[in-house]
């Protein structure tokens, strides 16, 4: 049963709290790591996180602590649970921060895929020993491949990139003056400056578009003869989707159109010379893998929370170390909590009020702690798992002057860790 009061207390503090606290009056086990503050009555200060645990976690051992005072009515307890919930919700931060997977920085990458060089036809000029004439030449291409690399800078949205790749397609050329079809290989090397724009930048999956311009080099092989076409103006457009695996690695799936001004060819088939040009239109399906430099290191996962200590208290008559029935009941609950944890250590710390000499009170606090230890052993707790400490009158629960018989200071604190 618990009563709650928001605000601070006027009592002297034994230790400054390390977390935001609410003032509460407890009649149930409290964790050892709570803020320690002594006032009148059974008055403690708990961090908000500890308050949540104590009010809403189901303890197998949660029962009232024995005390010389009367407990708070259950109806008031239910009302105060509502106060606690409202106070906690008001105090907890409600902000969230989305994690981005994309940061500004340089990157490099490799790419590869399939390339379709579209079939084309054009006028070919043929020179033979008997004269010259023109005719239609047909260039038919098979499915080819492409591979290359890039270096770029990501502005998180826009990206700029310098790229080069190699493209190869095989096929056939039917030209006037040639006997049958000639086997061909078309090799291309574009060097491009690209501009991309990422939609939903920073997310896991990033659709994007892009365009590029540059120069292209082409070479046509036919019947074992090669013809270098020189430099062409090149252009391309891209559309794709990127997968930000993490802030460092990114995988892209992309469709691309690449074209250039018309490459030319000029080669001999026996005594016949054939020259001309062809349209250069390519479509590619590509995968690329990129690595970014300077991406922030992934933060390690937070350490596992330290289990909170569980506390019980038993109280004593003045100048006595014998256990009341209420104290024996509380000790039985502490023993059951020990068994539930499976592996724990128990500390029994004895205290006295300020009446009597300090040396006598120190010995009395030890007798009380040993009495609790003996009762715990009788309830099945191994003696080796119990540590006994005497504090005398040095750590009162309720601050008093010297020579005061304060019931709440005559106690033993049982702490499970």
PALO-351013 format. One record per atom (N, C-alpha, C): residue in one letter; x, y, z. Coordinates in steps of 0.05 Angstrom, whole numbers, padded with zeros to 5 digits, always signed. Each point is the difference from the previous one (the first is absolute). Example, Ala and Ser with C-alpha at 12.3 -4.5 7.8 and 13.67 -1.06 7.14 Angstrom:
2
A+00264-00114+00156
A-00018+00024+00000
A+00018+00024+00000
S-00007+00021-00014
S+00016+00024+00001
S-00015+00022+00014
//
This chain:
417
X+00017-00024+00000
X-00017+00024+00000
X+00018+00025+00000
X-00007+00019-00016
X+00019+00022-00005
X-00016+00026-00001
X+00011+00021+00013
X-00011+00027-00003
X+00021+00016-00014
X-00008+00020-00016
X+00019+00015-00016
X-00005+00030+00005
X+00022+00015+00000
X-00002+00029+00002
X+00021+00012-00018
X-00009+00016-00020
X+00019+00012-00019
X+00014+00024+00014
X+00026+00004-00007
X+00014+00022+00012
X+00024-00009+00015
X+00012+00018+00016
X+00023-00006+00015
X-00006+00000+00029
X+00019-00011+00016
X-00004-00002+00029
X+00019+00018+00014
X-00007+00007+00025
X+00018+00018+00015
X+00020-00014+00017
X+00000-00027-00001
X+00018-00015+00017
X+00029+00001-00010
X+00019-00007+00019
X+00028+00000-00008
X+00005-00025-00018
X+00016+00004-00020
X+00006-00022-00018
X+00025-00014+00009
X-00001-00027-00002
X+00024-00016+00005
X+00017-00003-00025
X-00012+00001-00023
X+00015-00002-00026
X-00017+00013-00021
X+00013+00016-00017
X-00015+00014-00021
X-00009-00020-00021
X-00025+00002-00009
X-00010-00020-00020
X+00015+00004-00027
X+00002-00023-00014
X+00014+00000-00026
X-00020+00001-00023
X-00025+00001+00005
X-00020+00000-00021
X-00024+00016+00009
X-00018+00010-00018
X-00024+00014+00008
X-00016-00017+00019
X-00011+00012+00021
X-00013-00016+00021
X-00028+00011+00005
X-00017-00017+00011
X-00026+00007+00011
X+00000-00008+00029
X-00012+00017+00017
X-00002-00007+00028
X-00022-00019+00005
X+00005-00022+00013
X-00021-00020+00005
X+00002-00011+00028
X-00021-00010+00011
X+00000-00014+00025
X-00006-00029-00007
X+00019-00018+00008
X-00001-00028-00008
X-00009-00018+00022
X-00015-00020-00007
X-00006-00023+00018
X+00004-00025-00015
X+00021-00001-00018
X+00007-00024-00015
X+00030+00000-00005
X+00012-00022-00008
X+00029-00001-00004
X+00009+00021-00020
X+00022+00013+00006
X+00010+00020-00018
X+00028-00008-00009
X+00009+00008-00025
X+00026-00007-00009
X+00022+00015+00014
X+00024-00012+00002
X+00022+00011+00015
X+00011+00025-00014
X-00004+00002-00027
X+00012+00022-00014
X-00018+00025-00001
X-00020+00001+00017
X-00017+00023+00000
X+00015+00023+00014
X-00011+00025-00003
X+00011+00023+00013
X-00005-00003+00030
X+00020+00004+00017
X-00003-00003+00029
X-00006+00027+00012
X-00023+00003+00011
X-00007+00025+00014
X-00018-00006+00024
X+00008+00009+00023
X-00014-00007+00024
X-00017+00024+00009
X-00026-00005+00006
X-00017+00020+00012
X-00017-00014+00021
X-00022+00012+00008
X-00018-00013+00019
X-00015-00022-00014
X-00009-00019+00015
X-00015-00022-00011
X+00018-00018-00017
X-00012-00017-00016
X+00015-00018-00017
X+00002+00014-00027
X+00017+00020-00001
X+00001+00019-00023
X+00025-00004-00016
X-00002-00006-00026
X+00023-00005-00017
X-00003+00017-00025
X+00023+00003-00015
X-00001+00013-00026
X+00010-00021-00021
X-00016-00004-00020
X+00008-00020-00021
X+00003+00013-00027
X+00020-00009-00016
X+00001+00009-00028
X-00025-00008-00014
X-00007+00015-00021
X-00024-00007-00015
X+00001-00028-00010
X+00023-00009-00011
X+00002-00027-00011
X-00005-00021+00021
X+00011+00005+00024
X-00005-00019+00022
X-00029+00000+00008
X-00013+00024-00001
X-00028+00002+00008
X-00017-00017-00019
X+00007+00002-00026
X-00015-00016-00020
X+00002-00030+00007
X+00025-00009+00006
X+00004-00028+00006
X-00016-00008+00024
X+00001+00017+00021
X-00013-00008+00025
X-00030-00001-00002
X-00012+00018-00017
X-00029+00002-00001
X-00012-00019-00020
X+00015-00007-00021
X-00013-00015-00022
X+00013-00027-00006
X+00022-00006+00013
X+00012-00026-00004
X-00011-00019+00021
X-00007-00024-00007
X-00011-00020+00019
X+00022-00014+00014
X+00004+00007+00025
X+00020-00014+00016
X-00013-00024+00013
X+00013-00023-00002
X-00010-00024+00013
X+00001+00004+00030
X+00016+00018+00010
X+00004+00003+00028
X-00010+00026+00011
X-00015+00015-00016
X-00009+00027+00007
X-00022-00002+00021
X+00006+00006+00025
X-00020+00001+00022
X+00008+00023+00019
X-00017+00008+00017
X+00006+00023+00017
X+00024-00006+00018
X+00015+00021+00007
X+00022-00001+00019
X-00011+00003+00028
X+00010-00016+00018
X-00009+00003+00028
X+00009+00027+00011
X-00018+00014+00014
X+00005+00026+00010
X-00017+00005+00024
X+00010+00016+00018
X-00016+00007+00023
X-00023+00019-00007
X+00000+00011-00024
X-00022+00018-00007
X-00022-00015-00015
X-00023+00012-00001
X-00022-00011-00015
X+00004+00005-00030
X-00011-00018-00017
X+00003+00003-00029
X-00021+00018-00011
X+00006+00009-00024
X-00018+00018-00014
X-00023-00016-00012
X-00024+00012+00000
X-00024-00015-00009
X+00002-00007-00030
X-00011-00023-00007
X+00002-00010-00027
X-00014+00018-00020
X-00022+00013+00008
X-00014+00018-00018
X+00017+00023-00008
X+00015+00011+00020
X+00018+00022-00006
X+00023-00009-00018
X+00008-00026+00004
X+00021-00011-00016
X-00008+00000-00030
X-00024-00009-00005
X-00009-00001-00028
X-00001+00028-00013
X-00009+00020+00016
X-00001+00027-00011
X+00028+00010-00006
X+00019-00007+00018
X+00027+00010-00003
X+00015-00013-00023
X-00008-00024-00007
X+00012-00013-00024
X-00007+00017-00025
X-00023+00012-00001
X-00007+00018-00022
X+00018+00024+00000
X+00005+00012+00023
X+00018+00022+00003
X+00028-00007-00010
X+00009-00024+00007
X+00027-00009-00008
X+00001-00002-00030
X-00020-00013-00013
X+00000-00003-00029
X+00001+00027-00013
X-00016+00019+00009
X+00000+00026-00012
X+00027+00015+00003
X+00011-00003+00024
X+00026+00014+00004
X+00022-00012-00017
X+00000-00027-00002
X+00021-00013-00016
X-00002+00008-00030
X-00025-00001-00010
X-00003+00007-00028
X+00008+00029-00006
X-00005+00018+00019
X+00007+00028-00004
X+00031+00003+00001
X+00013-00017+00016
X+00029+00004+00004
X+00017-00013-00021
X-00010-00022-00013
X+00016-00014-00019
X+00002+00015-00026
X+00024+00000-00014
X+00002+00013-00026
X-00015-00015-00021
X-00013+00015-00017
X-00017-00013-00021
X+00012+00003-00028
X+00024+00011-00002
X+00011+00004-00026
X+00013-00025-00011
X+00000-00003-00026
X+00014-00022-00013
X+00018+00012-00022
X+00020-00014-00007
X+00018+00009-00021
X+00005-00023-00019
X-00007+00006-00025
X+00003-00020-00021
X+00030-00004-00006
X+00007-00024-00005
X+00028-00006-00006
X+00003+00002-00030
X+00020+00016-00009
X+00006+00002-00029
X+00022-00019-00008
X-00002-00011-00024
X+00020-00018-00011
X+00017+00012-00021
X-00002+00027-00003
X+00014+00013-00022
X+00012+00026+00012
X+00026+00004-00005
X+00014+00023+00010
X+00016+00012-00023
X+00006+00026+00001
X+00017+00012-00021
X+00028-00013+00000
X+00011-00003-00024
X+00027-00011-00001
X+00006-00012-00028
X+00026-00005-00004
X+00010-00012-00025
X-00006-00030+00001
X-00003-00011-00024
X-00004-00029-00003
X+00013-00009-00026
X+00006-00026+00000
X+00009-00013-00025
X-00017-00025-00003
X+00000-00011-00024
X-00016-00024-00005
X+00007-00014-00025
X-00011-00024-00003
X+00003-00016-00024
X-00027-00008-00010
X-00003-00004-00026
X-00026-00005-00012
X+00004-00020-00023
X-00022-00013-00007
X+00000-00019-00022
X-00029-00009-00007
X-00003-00011-00024
X-00027-00009-00007
X-00001-00008-00030
X-00024+00000-00010
X-00005-00007-00028
X-00005+00024-00017
X+00008-00002-00026
X-00003+00023-00018
X-00013-00009-00026
X-00020+00016-00008
X-00013-00005-00026
X+00008+00023-00019
X+00016-00005-00020
X+00006+00020-00021
X-00021-00005-00022
X-00017+00020-00005
X-00022-00003-00018
X+00010-00005-00029
X-00014-00018-00014
X+00006-00005-00028
X-00004+00026-00016
X+00016+00004-00019
X-00001+00025-00016
X+00008-00005-00029
X-00007+00018-00017
X+00008-00001-00028
X+00007+00028-00009
X+00017+00001-00021
X+00009+00026-00011
X+00013-00004-00026
X+00007+00022-00012
X+00013+00000-00026
X+00029-00006+00002
X+00010-00019-00016
X+00028-00007-00001
X+00011+00007-00027
X+00024+00010+00000
X+00014+00006-00025
X+00020-00023-00006
X-00002-00010-00024
X+00017-00023-00008
X+00018+00008-00023
X+00026-00006+00003
X+00019+00005-00021
X+00013-00026-00008
X-00001-00005-00026
X+00012-00024-00011
X+00018+00008-00023
X+00014-00020-00011
X+00017+00006-00023
X-00016+00009-00024
X-00025-00007-00001
X-00016+00007-00023
X-00016+00026+00003
X+00002+00013+00024
X-00014+00025+00004
X-00011+00002+00028
X-00017+00019+00004
X-00012+00006+00027
X-00030+00001-00002
X-00013-00008+00021
X-00029+00001+00002
X-00009+00001+00029
X-00025+00005+00005
X-00011+00002+00027
X-00022-00020+00002
X-00005-00009+00025
X-00021-00018+00006
X-00007-00001+00029
X-00019-00015+00007
X-00009-00002+00028
X+00015-00021+00015
X+00011+00007+00023
X+00013-00019+00017
X-00016-00004+00025
X-00004-00025+00009
X-00015-00006+00024
X+00018-00012+00022
X-00002+00013+00023
X+00016-00010+00023
X-00019-00012+00020
X+00001-00026+00003
X-00017-00015+00019
X+00017-00010+00024
X-00010+00006+00024
X+00017-00004+00024
X-00013-00021+00019
X+00017-00014+00013
X-00008-00019+00021
X+00000+00014+00027
X-00011-00013+00020
X+00000+00010+00027
X+00029+00000+00010
X+00009+00023+00011
X+00027+00003+00009
X+00002+00005+00030
X+00023+00010+00008
X+00005+00005+00028
X+00015+00026+00004
X-00001+00009+00025
X+00014+00025+00006
X+00011-00002+00029
X+00022+00014+00005
X+00011+00000+00027
X+00017+00026+00003
X+00000+00011+00024
X+00015+00025+00004
X+00001+00008+00029
X+00006+00025+00004
X+00003+00011+00027
X-00006+00029+00001
X-00002+00011+00024
X-00006+00029+00004
X+00012+00010+00025
X+00003+00027+00001
X+00007+00014+00024
X-00018+00024+00002
X-00011+00006+00024
X-00019+00021+00001
X-00001+00012+00028
X-00018+00020+00003
X-00005+00013+00026
X-00030+00001+00004
X-00009-00009+00024
X-00028+00000+00007
X-00006+00024+00017
X-00019+00017-00009
X-00009+00023+00016
X-00025-00007+00015
X-00008-00025+00001
X-00025-00010+00012
X-00024+00013-00014
X-00006-00010-00023
X-00020+00010-00018
X+00013+00001-00027
X+00014+00022-00007
X+00016+00000-00024
X+00025-00016+00003
X+00009-00012-00022
X+00026-00013-00001
X+00014+00007-00026
X+00025+00005+00001
X+00016+00005-00025
X+00020-00023-00002
X+00007-00007-00026
X+00015-00025-00003
X+00016+00002-00026
X+00024-00011+00000
X+00016-00005-00024
X+00002-00030-00004
X-00008-00009-00024
X-00003-00028-00005
X+00012-00008-00027
X+00011-00024-00001
X+00009-00012-00025
X-00006-00030+00000
X-00006-00010-00023
X-00006-00029-00002
X+00007-00010-00028
X+00000-00026-00002
X+00006-00014-00025
X-00025-00015-00009
X-00007+00003-00026
X-00024-00013-00011
X+00009-00017-00024
X-00010-00025-00001
X+00006-00017-00023
X-00026-00014-00009
X-00004+00001-00027
X-00022-00015-00013
X+00011-00013-00025
X-00007-00025-00004
X+00007-00014-00025
X-00025+00000-00018
X+00005-00005-00027
X-00023-00001-00019
X+00010-00005-00028
X-00015+00009-00019
X+00007-00004-00028
X-00005+00026-00016
X+00015+00004-00021
X-00003+00023-00018
X-00005-00010-00028
X-00022+00008-00012
X-00006-00006-00028
X+00006+00025-00016
X+00020+00000-00017
X+00008+00024-00014
X+00001-00006-00030
X-00006+00020-00017
X+00002-00004-00029
X+00029-00005-00008
X+00003-00017-00018
X+00027-00006-00010
X+00014-00022+00016
X-00012-00008+00024
X+00012-00022+00016
X-00016-00025-00006
X+00015-00022+00001
X-00013-00026-00004
X-00012-00010+00026
X-00026+00000+00002
X-00013-00010+00025
X+00002+00021+00022
X-00005-00010+00025
X+00001+00017+00023
X+00027-00002+00013
X+00010+00022+00010
X+00025+00001+00014
X-00004-00001+00030
X+00015-00016+00013
X-00001+00000+00029
X+00012+00025+00012
X-00014+00012+00020
X+00009+00026+00011
X+00002-00001+00030
X+00016+00018+00010
X+00001+00006+00029
X+00002+00030+00003
X-00018+00011+00016
X+00000+00029+00005
X+00008+00004+00029
X+00023+00014+00003
X+00010+00008+00027
X-00004+00030+00004
X-00009+00007+00024
X-00004+00028+00007
X+00011+00006+00027
X+00011+00024+00003
X+00010+00010+00026
X-00010+00028+00004
X-00022+00004+00014
X-00008+00028+00007
X+00013+00009+00025
X+00006+00026+00001
X+00009+00014+00025
X-00020+00022+00005
X-00015-00002+00022
X-00023+00016+00004
X+00001+00016+00027
X-00011+00024-00001
X-00005+00015+00025
X-00030-00001+00005
X-00008-00012+00023
X-00028-00005+00006
X-00010+00017+00023
X-00026+00006-00002
X-00014+00014+00022
X-00025-00017+00007
X-00001-00008+00026
X-00023-00016+00009
X-00016+00016+00021
X-00025-00009+00004
X-00016+00011+00022
X-00013-00024+00013
X+00005-00002+00026
X-00012-00022+00017
X-00026+00011+00012
X-00022-00015-00004
X-00025+00005+00015
X+00001-00017+00026
X-00012+00011+00020
X+00000-00013+00027
X+00028-00005+00009
X+00018+00019-00005
X+00028-00004+00008
X+00002-00004+00030
X+00017-00019+00008
X+00004-00007+00028
X-00016-00024+00008
X-00019-00008-00016
X-00016-00024+00007
X+00014-00026-00008
X-00014-00022+00005
X+00011-00026-00007
X+00001-00004-00030
X-00022+00007-00013
X-00002-00003-00029
X-00005+00028-00012
X+00017+00006-00021
X+00001+00028-00011
X-00004-00001-00030
X-00024+00007-00010
X-00003+00003-00029
X+00017+00024-00009
X+00009-00001-00025
X+00016+00022-00010
X-00002+00002-00031
X+00007+00023-00010
X+00002+00005-00029
X+00027+00014-00004
X+00009+00000-00025
X+00026+00013-00006
X+00003+00004-00030
X+00020+00017-00006
X+00007+00005-00028
X+00030+00006-00001
X+00012-00005-00023
X+00028+00005-00003
X+00008+00007-00028
X+00022+00014-00002
X+00012+00007-00026
X+00030-00005+00001
X+00012-00004-00024
X+00029-00005+00000
X+00009-00007-00028
X+00020-00016-00002
X+00011-00009-00025
X+00000-00030-00002
X-00002-00010-00025
X+00000-00029-00004
X+00020-00008-00021
X+00012-00023+00004
X+00019-00012-00020
X-00012-00026-00010
X+00000-00004-00026
X-00012-00025-00012
X+00020-00012-00019
X-00002-00027-00002
X+00017-00015-00018
X-00017-00023-00011
X-00001-00002-00027
X-00015-00021-00013
X+00020-00020-00013
X-00004-00025+00008
X+00016-00022-00012
X-00018-00015-00020
X+00010-00004-00024
X-00015-00015-00020
X+00019-00017-00017
X-00006-00026-00001
X+00017-00018-00016
X+00029+00001+00008
X+00006+00004+00026
X+00027+00002+00009
X+00013+00027-00003
X-00014+00019-00012
X+00011+00027-00004
X-00013+00019+00020
X+00016+00018+00011
X-00011+00019+00020
X-00001+00028-00012
X-00020+00015+00010
X-00003+00028-00009
X-00006+00017+00025
X+00018+00018+00006
X-00004+00018+00022
X-00014+00025-00010
X-00022+00008+00015
X-00017+00021-00010
X+00007+00027+00010
X+00019+00002+00018
X+00006+00027+00011
X-00018+00006+00024
X-00001+00025+00008
X-00014+00009+00023
X-00028+00010-00007
X-00020-00009+00015
X-00028+00009-00004
X-00010+00015+00025
X-00018+00018-00004
X-00015+00012+00022
X-00020-00021+00010
X+00000-00005+00027
X-00016-00021+00011
X-00019+00011+00021
X-00022-00013+00004
X-00021+00008+00019
X-00015-00024+00010
X-00012+00002+00024
X-00014-00023+00011
X-00021+00010+00021
X-00019-00017+00005
X-00020+00004+00021
X-00003-00025+00016
X-00005+00004+00026
X-00001-00023+00019
X-00025+00002+00018
X-00010-00023+00007
X-00021-00002+00020
X+00005-00026+00016
X-00004+00002+00026
X+00006-00024+00016
X-00009+00003+00029
X+00008-00019+00016
X-00006+00000+00028
X+00025-00010+00015
X+00007+00015+00021
X+00023-00008+00017
X-00009-00012+00026
X+00016-00018+00010
X-00004-00013+00026
X+00023+00008+00018
X-00006+00017+00019
X+00020+00008+00020
X+00003-00023+00020
X+00019-00017-00004
X+00005-00022+00018
X+00006+00010+00028
X+00017+00020+00001
X+00007+00015+00025
X+00012+00026-00010
X+00009+00018+00019
X+00010+00025-00010
X+00025-00001-00018
X+00013-00023-00001
X+00025-00003-00016
X-00006-00014-00027
X-00017-00020+00000
X-00003-00016-00025
X-00028+00005-00012
X+00000+00001-00027
X-00025+00004-00015
X+00000-00017-00025
X-00022-00013-00006
X-00004-00016-00024
X-00021+00013-00017
X+00005+00003-00026
X-00018+00012-00019
X-00009-00019-00022
X-00025+00001-00007
X-00011-00014-00023
X-00009+00022-00019
X+00010-00001-00025
X-00004+00023-00018
X-00006-00008-00028
X-00018+00015-00013
X-00004-00001-00029
X+00011+00025-00013
X+00013-00004-00023
X+00015+00023-00012
X-00003+00000-00030
X-00002+00025-00011
X+00002+00004-00028
X+00027+00015-00005
X+00015-00010-00020
X+00025+00014-00008
X+00001+00003-00030
X+00007+00023-00009
X+00003+00005-00029
X+00023+00020-00005
X+00006+00002-00026
X+00021+00018-00008
X-00005+00009-00029
X+00016+00020-00008
X-00001+00006-00029
X+00009-00024-00015
X-00005-00001-00026
X+00004-00024-00016
X+00029-00008-00002
X+00007-00024+00009
X+00028-00010-00004
X+00003-00007-00030
X+00024+00002-00009
X+00006-00007-00028
X+00017-00025-00001
X+00001-00012-00023
X+00017-00024-00004
X+00013+00002-00028
X+00022-00014-00003
X+00014+00000-00025
X+00019-00024+00000
X-00006-00021-00016
X+00016-00024+00000
X-00001-00013-00028
X+00018-00019-00005
X+00002-00013-00025
X-00008-00029+00002
X-00015-00009-00020
X-00007-00029-00003
X+00012-00009-00026
X+00024-00012+00001
X+00014-00007-00024
X+00008+00026-00014
X-00006+00002-00027
X+00007+00025-00014
X-00021+00022+00003
X-00021-00006+00016
X-00022+00020+00002
X+00003+00016+00026
X-00003+00026-00003
X-00001+00018+00024
X-00028+00008+00006
X-00008-00002+00025
X-00027+00007+00008
X+00002+00020+00023
X-00014+00022-00002
X-00001+00020+00022
X-00028+00011+00003
X-00005+00011+00023
X-00027+00010+00005
X-00002+00008+00030
X-00025+00002+00009
X-00005+00007+00028
X-00026-00014+00009
X-00005+00000+00026
X-00024-00014+00010
X-00010+00015+00025
X-00026-00004+00005
X-00012+00012+00024
X+00008-00016+00024
X+00006+00014+00022
X+00009-00013+00024
X-00020+00004+00023
X-00016-00019+00005
X-00020+00001+00021
X+00001-00025+00017
X+00004+00004+00026
X+00004-00023+00018
X-00019+00002+00023
X-00009-00024+00009
X-00016-00002+00025
X+00014-00021+00018
X+00004+00007+00025
X+00014-00017+00019
X-00016-00005+00025
X+00002-00024+00011
X-00010-00007+00026
X+00024-00006+00018
X+00004+00015+00022
X+00025+00000+00014
X-00004-00002+00030
X+00020-00013+00013
X+00003+00001+00029
X+00026+00014+00007
X+00000+00016+00022
X+00024+00012+00009
X+00002-00001+00030
X+00024-00002+00010
X+00005-00001+00029
X+00019+00023+00006
X-00008+00017+00019
X+00016+00024+00007
X+00007-00001+00030
X+00024+00012+00006
X+00009+00003+00027
X+00006+00029+00005
X-00011+00010+00022
X+00003+00029+00006
X+00021+00003+00022
X+00016+00022-00003
X+00021+00006+00019
X-00010+00022+00019
X+00008-00002+00025
X-00007+00020+00020
X-00027-00003+00012
X-00014-00022-00005
X-00025-00005+00013
X+00004-00004+00030
X-00017+00011+00017
X+00004-00003+00029
X-00001-00029+00008
X+00016-00007+00019
X+00000-00027+00010
X-00026-00007+00013
X-00009-00024-00004
X-00025-00009+00013
X+00004-00002+00030
X-00018+00013+00015
X+00003+00000+00029
X-00005-00029+00010
X+00016-00008+00020
X-00004-00027+00011
X-00027-00001+00015
X-00012-00023+00002
X-00025-00002+00015
X+00004+00008+00029
X-00020+00012+00012
X+00003+00008+00028
X+00004-00025+00018
X+00015+00004+00021
X+00004-00023+00018
X-00026-00009+00013
X+00000-00026+00006
X-00024-00010+00013
X-00004+00013+00027
X-00025+00007+00007
X-00005+00013+00025
X+00008-00018+00024
X+00011+00013+00020
X+00008-00014+00025
X-00026-00007+00015
X-00004-00025+00007
X-00024-00007+00015
X-00002+00016+00026
X-00024+00010+00005
X-00004+00016+00024
X+00000-00017+00025
X+00012+00010+00021
X+00000-00014+00025
X-00029+00001+00012
X-00006-00021+00015
X-00026-00002+00013
X+00004+00002+00030
X-00016+00017+00013
X+00004+00005+00028
X-00025-00007+00017
X+00005-00009+00024
X-00021-00005+00020
X+00010+00012+00026
X-00019+00007+00017
X+00007+00011+00027
X-00016-00014+00021
X+00014-00005+00023
X-00013-00010+00024
X+00006+00020+00022
X-00019+00003+00019
X+00003+00020+00022
X+00001-00015+00027
X+00011+00014+00020
X+00005-00012+00026
X-00011+00019+00022
X-00006-00013+00023
X-00007+00016+00023
X+00026+00012+00011
X-00004+00019+00018
X+00023+00015+00011
X+00017-00019+00016
X+00026+00002-00006
X+00021-00016+00014
X-00005-00030-00002
X-00011-00009-00022
X-00006-00028-00004
X+00012-00009-00027
X+00006-00026-00002
X+00009-00012-00025
X-00017-00024-00007
X-00021-00006+00016
X-00017-00022-00007
X-00020+00008-00022
X-00009-00019-00015
X-00017+00004-00024
X-00029-00003+00006
X-00016+00020-00008
X-00029-00002+00003
X-00012-00018-00022
X-00025-00006+00003
X-00013-00017-00021
X-00001+00015-00027
X-00004+00026+00001
X+00000+00015-00025
X+00028-00001-00013
X+00021+00002+00017
X+00027-00001-00011
X+00006-00028-00012
X-00009-00021+00013
X+00004-00027-00011
X-00014-00003-00026
X-00024+00012-00003
X-00014-00002-00025
X+00016+00014-00023
X+00010+00024+00006
X+00016+00014-00020
X+00025-00015-00007
X+00013-00012+00020
X+00025-00016-00006
X-00007-00024-00018
X-00023-00012+00005
X-00009-00022-00017
X-00004+00009-00029
X-00010+00024-00004
X-00003+00011-00027
X+00027+00005-00013
X+00019+00010+00016
X+00027+00005-00011
X+00013-00027-00008
X-00004-00021+00016
X+00011-00026-00007
X-00012-00010-00026
X-00027+00004-00003
X-00013-00009-00024
X+00010+00015-00024
X+00005+00026+00003
X+00011+00016-00022
X+00028-00010-00008
X+00016-00007+00020
X+00027-00012-00005
X-00003-00025-00017
X-00018-00018+00007
X-00004-00025-00015
X-00010+00006-00028
X-00016+00020-00003
X-00011+00007-00026
X+00022+00010-00019
X+00019+00016+00011
X+00021+00010-00017
X+00019-00022-00009
X+00003-00021+00016
X+00016-00022-00007
X+00030+00003+00007
X+00011+00024-00004
X+00027+00006+00007
X+00002+00028+00009
X+00005+00004+00026
X+00000+00027+00011
X+00017+00001+00025
X+00007+00024+00009
X+00013+00004+00025
X-00018+00017+00018
X+00000-00006+00026
X-00016+00015+00019
X+00018+00015+00019
X-00007+00025+00005
X+00014+00016+00020
X-00021+00008+00021
X+00006-00007+00025
X-00017+00008+00022
X+00014+00021+00016
X-00010+00025+00000
X+00013+00023+00013
X-00017+00009+00023
X+00012-00002+00024
X-00015+00008+00024
X+00004+00029+00008
X-00021+00012+00012
X+00000+00028+00008
X-00013+00003+00027
X+00005+00022+00014
X-00013+00007+00025
X-00008+00029-00001
X-00016+00008+00021
X-00006+00028+00003
X+00023+00013+00016
X-00003+00025+00007
X+00022+00015+00012
X+00000-00001+00031
X-00019-00016+00011
X+00001-00002+00030
X+00022-00020+00008
X+00015+00005+00021
X+00020-00018+00009
X+00028+00008-00012
X+00021-00012+00012
X+00027+00006-00010
X+00005-00011-00028
X+00019+00013-00014
X+00005-00009-00028
X+00012-00028-00001
X+00018-00007+00018
X+00012-00026+00000
X-00021-00022+00005
X-00018+00006+00019
X-00021-00019+00006
X-00019-00004-00025
X-00006+00023-00013
X-00018-00001-00023
X+00013-00015-00023
X+00026+00002-00003
X+00014-00015-00022
X-00003-00030+00005
X+00004-00008+00025
X-00003-00029+00006
X-00029-00009-00003
X-00019+00017+00008
X-00028-00006-00002
X-00008-00004-00030
X+00010+00018-00017
X-00006-00002-00029
X+00010-00026-00012
X+00023-00009+00010
X+00011-00026-00010
X-00017-00023+00010
X-00009+00001+00025
X-00017-00021+00010
X-00026-00002-00016
X-00011+00023-00006
X-00025+00000-00016
X+00006-00012-00028
X+00022+00008-00013
X+00006-00011-00027
X+00005-00030+00001
X+00013-00010+00021
X+00005-00029+00003
X-00026-00014+00006
X-00019+00012+00014
X-00026-00012+00005
X-00015-00004-00027
X+00002+00020-00017
X-00013-00002-00026
X+00014-00022-00017
X+00027-00001+00001
X+00014-00021-00015
X-00009-00027+00009
X-00001-00005+00027
X-00009-00026+00010
X-00027-00007-00011
X-00019+00019+00000
X-00027-00005-00010
X+00001-00006-00030
X+00016+00013-00015
X+00002-00006-00029
X+00011-00028-00005
X+00020-00008+00016
X+00010-00027-00002
X-00021-00021+00006
X-00017+00006+00020
X-00022-00018+00007
X-00020-00002-00023
X-00001+00021-00017
X-00019+00000-00022
X+00013-00010-00026
X+00024-00013+00003
X+00012-00013-00023
X+00021+00015-00015
X+00008+00024+00010
X+00021+00015-00014
X+00027-00009+00011
X+00019-00007-00018
X+00026-00009+00010
X+00014+00022+00016
X+00013-00007+00022
X+00014+00020+00016
X+00022+00013-00015
X+00012-00014-00019
X+00022+00011-00016
X-00009+00022-00019
X-00026+00002-00005
X-00011+00020-00018
X-00007+00026+00015
X+00004+00001+00026
X-00010+00022+00016
X+00024+00015+00013
X+00002+00026-00004
X+00020+00017+00012
X-00014+00017+00022
X+00012+00003+00023
X-00011+00014+00023
X+00016+00025+00005
X-00014+00023+00003
X+00013+00026+00005
X-00014+00014+00022
X+00015+00012+00018
X-00012+00017+00021
X+00007+00029-00004
X-00020+00018+00000
X+00004+00028-00004
X-00005+00017+00025
X-00010-00013+00021
X-00005+00015+00024
X-00021+00021-00005
X+00006+00024+00011
X-00019+00023-00003
X+00009+00019-00022
X+00020-00008-00017
X+00013+00018-00019
X-00018+00006-00024
X-00019-00017-00007
X-00016+00004-00024
X-00030-00002+00006
X-00011+00020+00014
X-00028-00001+00007
X-00018+00003-00024
X-00022-00014+00000
X-00020+00004-00021
X-00015+00026+00004
X-00004+00008+00026
X-00012+00025+00007
X+00020+00016+00016
X+00006+00024-00009
X+00020+00017+00014
X-00012+00009+00026
X+00015-00004+00021
X-00008+00009+00027
X+00024+00010+00015
X-00005+00013+00022
X+00022+00007+00018
X+00010-00024+00016
X+00020+00005+00016
X+00012-00022+00016
X-00019-00007+00022
X-00001-00026+00007
X-00016-00010+00022
X-00029-00003-00006
X-00008-00001-00026
X-00028-00002-00008
X-00007-00029-00007
X-00021-00010+00012
X-00010-00028-00007
X-00018+00002-00024
X+00011-00004-00023
X-00016+00001-00025
X-00004-00028-00011
X-00026-00009-00001
X-00005-00028-00008
X+00011-00007-00027
X-00002+00018-00019
X+00008-00007-00028
X+00031-00002-00003
X+00015+00010+00019
X+00029-00003-00001
X+00009-00026+00011
X-00017-00014+00015
X+00007-00027+00011
X-00008-00021-00020
X+00019-00006-00018
X-00008-00016-00024
X+00024-00016-00010
X-00006-00020-00017
X+00020-00013-00017
X-00010+00001-00028
X+00018+00009-00018
X-00006+00001-00029
X+00011-00025-00013
X-00017-00015-00014
X+00007-00024-00014
X+00001+00007-00030
X+00024-00002-00012
X+00003+00007-00028
X+00009-00024-00016
X-00015-00006-00021
X+00007-00022-00019
X+00013+00012-00025
X+00023-00010-00007
X+00013+00010-00025
X+00009-00024-00017
//
